[in-house]
């Protein structure tokens, strides 16, 4: 599942080291599996509606702010990736690939809305003849 027309959609997301609670580890080891809306911009979480956040949590998602507050981007991996792609948020699928990215907080809200619509109305895949 990818966001149509998004140049980073389907690509494997970066895996950087973060510091949290006195330890340094790869981000995925700190936040675990699931859908992650990763951002370095604290304004992204504020731009998301409570209803969207509740829905995202219900499908196993969470907003992951690598903004220096709870999670520190030890090697600058996330800062570089977001700068290189002109993005402030990236929606990572449970398989560690990207659903898409957003240039601003409003775009991050649109990412969640797009995912919500896609999961509510999945496109059927063709099935071959089992014979």
mmCIF file of the C-alpha atoms, coordinates in Angstrom:
data_MODEL
# 
_entry.id   MODEL 
# 
loop_
_atom_site.group_PDB 
_atom_site.id 
_atom_site.type_symbol 
_atom_site.label_atom_id 
_atom_site.label_alt_id 
_atom_site.label_comp_id 
_atom_site.label_asym_id 
_atom_site.label_entity_id 
_atom_site.label_seq_id 
_atom_site.pdbx_PDB_ins_code 
_atom_site.Cartn_x 
_atom_site.Cartn_y 
_atom_site.Cartn_z 
_atom_site.occupancy 
_atom_site.B_iso_or_equiv 
_atom_site.pdbx_formal_charge 
_atom_site.auth_seq_id 
_atom_site.auth_comp_id 
_atom_site.auth_asym_id 
_atom_site.auth_atom_id 
_atom_site.pdbx_PDB_model_num 
ATOM 1   C CA . UNK A 1 1   ? 0.000   0.000   0.000   1.00 0.00 ? 1   UNK A CA 1 
ATOM 2   C CA . UNK A 1 2   ? 1.449   3.344   -1.076  1.00 0.00 ? 2   UNK A CA 1 
ATOM 3   C CA . UNK A 1 3   ? 0.326   6.905   -1.556  1.00 0.00 ? 3   UNK A CA 1 
ATOM 4   C CA . UNK A 1 4   ? -0.120  7.292   -5.307  1.00 0.00 ? 4   UNK A CA 1 
ATOM 5   C CA . UNK A 1 5   ? 2.190   9.809   -6.926  1.00 0.00 ? 5   UNK A CA 1 
ATOM 6   C CA . UNK A 1 6   ? 4.483   10.153  -3.926  1.00 0.00 ? 6   UNK A CA 1 
ATOM 7   C CA . UNK A 1 7   ? 8.136   9.801   -5.015  1.00 0.00 ? 7   UNK A CA 1 
ATOM 8   C CA . UNK A 1 8   ? 9.244   8.156   -1.748  1.00 0.00 ? 8   UNK A CA 1 
ATOM 9   C CA . UNK A 1 9   ? 6.263   5.799   -1.460  1.00 0.00 ? 9   UNK A CA 1 
ATOM 10  C CA . UNK A 1 10  ? 7.289   2.165   -1.391  1.00 0.00 ? 10  UNK A CA 1 
ATOM 11  C CA . UNK A 1 11  ? 10.921  2.905   -0.581  1.00 0.00 ? 11  UNK A CA 1 
ATOM 12  C CA . UNK A 1 12  ? 12.593  1.507   2.517   1.00 0.00 ? 12  UNK A CA 1 
ATOM 13  C CA . UNK A 1 13  ? 12.767  4.226   5.177   1.00 0.00 ? 13  UNK A CA 1 
ATOM 14  C CA . UNK A 1 14  ? 16.051  5.172   6.816   1.00 0.00 ? 14  UNK A CA 1 
ATOM 15  C CA . UNK A 1 15  ? 17.120  3.455   10.009  1.00 0.00 ? 15  UNK A CA 1 
ATOM 16  C CA . UNK A 1 16  ? 18.963  5.784   12.335  1.00 0.00 ? 16  UNK A CA 1 
ATOM 17  C CA . UNK A 1 17  ? 20.180  5.721   15.896  1.00 0.00 ? 17  UNK A CA 1 
ATOM 18  C CA . UNK A 1 18  ? 18.220  7.629   18.488  1.00 0.00 ? 18  UNK A CA 1 
ATOM 19  C CA . UNK A 1 19  ? 18.811  8.343   22.144  1.00 0.00 ? 19  UNK A CA 1 
ATOM 20  C CA . UNK A 1 20  ? 15.904  7.837   24.505  1.00 0.00 ? 20  UNK A CA 1 
ATOM 21  C CA . UNK A 1 21  ? 15.658  7.267   28.241  1.00 0.00 ? 21  UNK A CA 1 
ATOM 22  C CA . UNK A 1 22  ? 19.420  7.082   28.656  1.00 0.00 ? 22  UNK A CA 1 
ATOM 23  C CA . UNK A 1 23  ? 20.066  4.526   25.927  1.00 0.00 ? 23  UNK A CA 1 
ATOM 24  C CA . UNK A 1 24  ? 21.020  4.686   22.270  1.00 0.00 ? 24  UNK A CA 1 
ATOM 25  C CA . UNK A 1 25  ? 19.495  2.247   19.785  1.00 0.00 ? 25  UNK A CA 1 
ATOM 26  C CA . UNK A 1 26  ? 18.055  2.027   16.300  1.00 0.00 ? 26  UNK A CA 1 
ATOM 27  C CA . UNK A 1 27  ? 14.707  3.791   16.061  1.00 0.00 ? 27  UNK A CA 1 
ATOM 28  C CA . UNK A 1 28  ? 12.795  0.599   15.262  1.00 0.00 ? 28  UNK A CA 1 
ATOM 29  C CA . UNK A 1 29  ? 14.230  -1.062  18.368  1.00 0.00 ? 29  UNK A CA 1 
ATOM 30  C CA . UNK A 1 30  ? 12.997  1.857   20.468  1.00 0.00 ? 30  UNK A CA 1 
ATOM 31  C CA . UNK A 1 31  ? 9.496   2.327   18.996  1.00 0.00 ? 31  UNK A CA 1 
ATOM 32  C CA . UNK A 1 32  ? 8.685   -1.252  17.999  1.00 0.00 ? 32  UNK A CA 1 
ATOM 33  C CA . UNK A 1 33  ? 6.603   -2.494  15.102  1.00 0.00 ? 33  UNK A CA 1 
ATOM 34  C CA . UNK A 1 34  ? 3.558   -0.899  13.519  1.00 0.00 ? 34  UNK A CA 1 
ATOM 35  C CA . UNK A 1 35  ? 2.605   2.174   11.538  1.00 0.00 ? 35  UNK A CA 1 
ATOM 36  C CA . UNK A 1 36  ? 4.759   5.203   12.428  1.00 0.00 ? 36  UNK A CA 1 
ATOM 37  C CA . UNK A 1 37  ? 4.300   8.811   11.440  1.00 0.00 ? 37  UNK A CA 1 
ATOM 38  C CA . UNK A 1 38  ? 7.912   9.905   11.913  1.00 0.00 ? 38  UNK A CA 1 
ATOM 39  C CA . UNK A 1 39  ? 8.723   13.598  12.131  1.00 0.00 ? 39  UNK A CA 1 
ATOM 40  C CA . UNK A 1 40  ? 11.382  16.027  13.278  1.00 0.00 ? 40  UNK A CA 1 
ATOM 41  C CA . UNK A 1 41  ? 8.830   18.864  13.518  1.00 0.00 ? 41  UNK A CA 1 
ATOM 42  C CA . UNK A 1 42  ? 6.900   19.161  16.809  1.00 0.00 ? 42  UNK A CA 1 
ATOM 43  C CA . UNK A 1 43  ? 4.127   21.043  14.963  1.00 0.00 ? 43  UNK A CA 1 
ATOM 44  C CA . UNK A 1 44  ? 3.124   17.865  13.110  1.00 0.00 ? 44  UNK A CA 1 
ATOM 45  C CA . UNK A 1 45  ? 1.443   16.246  16.133  1.00 0.00 ? 45  UNK A CA 1 
ATOM 46  C CA . UNK A 1 46  ? -0.380  19.495  16.893  1.00 0.00 ? 46  UNK A CA 1 
ATOM 47  C CA . UNK A 1 47  ? -1.797  19.572  13.348  1.00 0.00 ? 47  UNK A CA 1 
ATOM 48  C CA . UNK A 1 48  ? -3.470  16.178  13.700  1.00 0.00 ? 48  UNK A CA 1 
ATOM 49  C CA . UNK A 1 49  ? -7.104  15.989  14.755  1.00 0.00 ? 49  UNK A CA 1 
ATOM 50  C CA . UNK A 1 50  ? -7.890  14.010  17.908  1.00 0.00 ? 50  UNK A CA 1 
ATOM 51  C CA . UNK A 1 51  ? -10.162 11.723  15.869  1.00 0.00 ? 51  UNK A CA 1 
ATOM 52  C CA . UNK A 1 52  ? -7.332  10.955  13.426  1.00 0.00 ? 52  UNK A CA 1 
ATOM 53  C CA . UNK A 1 53  ? -4.899  10.275  16.275  1.00 0.00 ? 53  UNK A CA 1 
ATOM 54  C CA . UNK A 1 54  ? -7.397  7.939   17.960  1.00 0.00 ? 54  UNK A CA 1 
ATOM 55  C CA . UNK A 1 55  ? -7.998  6.078   14.685  1.00 0.00 ? 55  UNK A CA 1 
ATOM 56  C CA . UNK A 1 56  ? -4.247  5.838   14.028  1.00 0.00 ? 56  UNK A CA 1 
ATOM 57  C CA . UNK A 1 57  ? -3.641  4.402   17.511  1.00 0.00 ? 57  UNK A CA 1 
ATOM 58  C CA . UNK A 1 58  ? -6.482  1.906   16.968  1.00 0.00 ? 58  UNK A CA 1 
ATOM 59  C CA . UNK A 1 59  ? -4.731  0.505   13.871  1.00 0.00 ? 59  UNK A CA 1 
ATOM 60  C CA . UNK A 1 60  ? -1.446  0.217   15.767  1.00 0.00 ? 60  UNK A CA 1 
ATOM 61  C CA . UNK A 1 61  ? 0.010   3.552   14.706  1.00 0.00 ? 61  UNK A CA 1 
ATOM 62  C CA . UNK A 1 62  ? 1.842   6.209   16.618  1.00 0.00 ? 62  UNK A CA 1 
ATOM 63  C CA . UNK A 1 63  ? 3.429   9.569   15.994  1.00 0.00 ? 63  UNK A CA 1 
ATOM 64  C CA . UNK A 1 64  ? 7.196   9.349   16.515  1.00 0.00 ? 64  UNK A CA 1 
ATOM 65  C CA . UNK A 1 65  ? 8.803   12.743  17.055  1.00 0.00 ? 65  UNK A CA 1 
ATOM 66  C CA . UNK A 1 66  ? 12.572  12.629  16.612  1.00 0.00 ? 66  UNK A CA 1 
ATOM 67  C CA . UNK A 1 67  ? 12.755  16.277  17.605  1.00 0.00 ? 67  UNK A CA 1 
ATOM 68  C CA . UNK A 1 68  ? 15.185  16.254  20.505  1.00 0.00 ? 68  UNK A CA 1 
ATOM 69  C CA . UNK A 1 69  ? 12.544  16.099  23.220  1.00 0.00 ? 69  UNK A CA 1 
ATOM 70  C CA . UNK A 1 70  ? 11.938  12.402  23.957  1.00 0.00 ? 70  UNK A CA 1 
ATOM 71  C CA . UNK A 1 71  ? 13.954  11.055  21.007  1.00 0.00 ? 71  UNK A CA 1 
ATOM 72  C CA . UNK A 1 72  ? 17.274  12.519  19.870  1.00 0.00 ? 72  UNK A CA 1 
ATOM 73  C CA . UNK A 1 73  ? 18.564  11.936  16.311  1.00 0.00 ? 73  UNK A CA 1 
ATOM 74  C CA . UNK A 1 74  ? 22.072  10.834  17.374  1.00 0.00 ? 74  UNK A CA 1 
ATOM 75  C CA . UNK A 1 75  ? 23.756  10.847  13.951  1.00 0.00 ? 75  UNK A CA 1 
ATOM 76  C CA . UNK A 1 76  ? 21.480  13.322  12.161  1.00 0.00 ? 76  UNK A CA 1 
ATOM 77  C CA . UNK A 1 77  ? 20.024  10.543  9.995   1.00 0.00 ? 77  UNK A CA 1 
ATOM 78  C CA . UNK A 1 78  ? 16.442  11.780  10.193  1.00 0.00 ? 78  UNK A CA 1 
ATOM 79  C CA . UNK A 1 79  ? 17.315  15.453  9.916   1.00 0.00 ? 79  UNK A CA 1 
ATOM 80  C CA . UNK A 1 80  ? 19.261  14.743  6.705   1.00 0.00 ? 80  UNK A CA 1 
ATOM 81  C CA . UNK A 1 81  ? 16.553  12.523  5.235   1.00 0.00 ? 81  UNK A CA 1 
ATOM 82  C CA . UNK A 1 82  ? 13.811  15.076  5.833   1.00 0.00 ? 82  UNK A CA 1 
ATOM 83  C CA . UNK A 1 83  ? 15.985  17.913  4.479   1.00 0.00 ? 83  UNK A CA 1 
ATOM 84  C CA . UNK A 1 84  ? 16.978  15.895  1.392   1.00 0.00 ? 84  UNK A CA 1 
ATOM 85  C CA . UNK A 1 85  ? 13.339  15.095  0.620   1.00 0.00 ? 85  UNK A CA 1 
ATOM 86  C CA . UNK A 1 86  ? 11.810  18.460  1.532   1.00 0.00 ? 86  UNK A CA 1 
ATOM 87  C CA . UNK A 1 87  ? 9.617   16.708  4.071   1.00 0.00 ? 87  UNK A CA 1 
ATOM 88  C CA . UNK A 1 88  ? 8.583   17.178  7.680   1.00 0.00 ? 88  UNK A CA 1 
ATOM 89  C CA . UNK A 1 89  ? 6.867   13.816  8.154   1.00 0.00 ? 89  UNK A CA 1 
ATOM 90  C CA . UNK A 1 90  ? 7.063   10.307  6.727   1.00 0.00 ? 90  UNK A CA 1 
ATOM 91  C CA . UNK A 1 91  ? 4.462   7.603   7.196   1.00 0.00 ? 91  UNK A CA 1 
ATOM 92  C CA . UNK A 1 92  ? 6.262   4.289   7.673   1.00 0.00 ? 92  UNK A CA 1 
ATOM 93  C CA . UNK A 1 93  ? 4.399   1.030   7.142   1.00 0.00 ? 93  UNK A CA 1 
ATOM 94  C CA . UNK A 1 94  ? 4.846   -1.964  9.472   1.00 0.00 ? 94  UNK A CA 1 
ATOM 95  C CA . UNK A 1 95  ? 7.191   -3.516  6.861   1.00 0.00 ? 95  UNK A CA 1 
ATOM 96  C CA . UNK A 1 96  ? 9.514   -0.471  7.278   1.00 0.00 ? 96  UNK A CA 1 
ATOM 97  C CA . UNK A 1 97  ? 8.760   0.887   3.802   1.00 0.00 ? 97  UNK A CA 1 
ATOM 98  C CA . UNK A 1 98  ? 7.075   4.242   3.280   1.00 0.00 ? 98  UNK A CA 1 
ATOM 99  C CA . UNK A 1 99  ? 3.429   4.878   2.559   1.00 0.00 ? 99  UNK A CA 1 
ATOM 100 C CA . UNK A 1 100 ? 4.431   8.463   1.733   1.00 0.00 ? 100 UNK A CA 1 
ATOM 101 C CA . UNK A 1 101 ? 5.884   11.723  3.009   1.00 0.00 ? 101 UNK A CA 1 
ATOM 102 C CA . UNK A 1 102 ? 4.597   15.234  3.656   1.00 0.00 ? 102 UNK A CA 1 
ATOM 103 C CA . UNK A 1 103 ? 6.188   18.652  3.249   1.00 0.00 ? 103 UNK A CA 1 
ATOM 104 C CA . UNK A 1 104 ? 4.335   20.302  6.128   1.00 0.00 ? 104 UNK A CA 1 
ATOM 105 C CA . UNK A 1 105 ? 2.065   19.551  9.102   1.00 0.00 ? 105 UNK A CA 1 
ATOM 106 C CA . UNK A 1 106 ? -1.104  19.870  6.989   1.00 0.00 ? 106 UNK A CA 1 
ATOM 107 C CA . UNK A 1 107 ? 0.378   17.355  4.573   1.00 0.00 ? 107 UNK A CA 1 
ATOM 108 C CA . UNK A 1 108 ? 1.029   14.981  7.465   1.00 0.00 ? 108 UNK A CA 1 
ATOM 109 C CA . UNK A 1 109 ? -2.659  15.169  8.366   1.00 0.00 ? 109 UNK A CA 1 
ATOM 110 C CA . UNK A 1 110 ? -3.460  14.407  4.711   1.00 0.00 ? 110 UNK A CA 1 
ATOM 111 C CA . UNK A 1 111 ? -1.164  11.347  4.867   1.00 0.00 ? 111 UNK A CA 1 
ATOM 112 C CA . UNK A 1 112 ? -3.190  9.923   7.740   1.00 0.00 ? 112 UNK A CA 1 
ATOM 113 C CA . UNK A 1 113 ? -6.461  10.761  5.981   1.00 0.00 ? 113 UNK A CA 1 
ATOM 114 C CA . UNK A 1 114 ? -5.233  8.983   2.855   1.00 0.00 ? 114 UNK A CA 1 
ATOM 115 C CA . UNK A 1 115 ? -4.185  5.925   4.823   1.00 0.00 ? 115 UNK A CA 1 
ATOM 116 C CA . UNK A 1 116 ? -7.500  5.871   6.644   1.00 0.00 ? 116 UNK A CA 1 
ATOM 117 C CA . UNK A 1 117 ? -9.404  5.963   3.356   1.00 0.00 ? 117 UNK A CA 1 
ATOM 118 C CA . UNK A 1 118 ? -7.177  3.281   1.816   1.00 0.00 ? 118 UNK A CA 1 
ATOM 119 C CA . UNK A 1 119 ? -7.648  0.924   4.755   1.00 0.00 ? 119 UNK A CA 1 
ATOM 120 C CA . UNK A 1 120 ? -11.406 1.543   4.813   1.00 0.00 ? 120 UNK A CA 1 
ATOM 121 C CA . UNK A 1 121 ? -11.766 0.783   1.095   1.00 0.00 ? 121 UNK A CA 1 
ATOM 122 C CA . UNK A 1 122 ? -8.980  -1.560  0.038   1.00 0.00 ? 122 UNK A CA 1 
ATOM 123 C CA . UNK A 1 123 ? -8.508  -2.168  -3.660  1.00 0.00 ? 123 UNK A CA 1 
ATOM 124 C CA . UNK A 1 124 ? -9.120  -5.838  -4.399  1.00 0.00 ? 124 UNK A CA 1 
ATOM 125 C CA . UNK A 1 125 ? -6.262  -7.720  -5.975  1.00 0.00 ? 125 UNK A CA 1 
ATOM 126 C CA . UNK A 1 126 ? -6.984  -10.068 -8.868  1.00 0.00 ? 126 UNK A CA 1 
ATOM 127 C CA . UNK A 1 127 ? -6.884  -13.745 -8.063  1.00 0.00 ? 127 UNK A CA 1 
ATOM 128 C CA . UNK A 1 128 ? -5.719  -16.255 -10.604 1.00 0.00 ? 128 UNK A CA 1 
ATOM 129 C CA . UNK A 1 129 ? -7.471  -19.500 -11.413 1.00 0.00 ? 129 UNK A CA 1 
ATOM 130 C CA . UNK A 1 130 ? -6.315  -21.980 -8.754  1.00 0.00 ? 130 UNK A CA 1 
ATOM 131 C CA . UNK A 1 131 ? -6.498  -24.885 -11.236 1.00 0.00 ? 131 UNK A CA 1 
# 
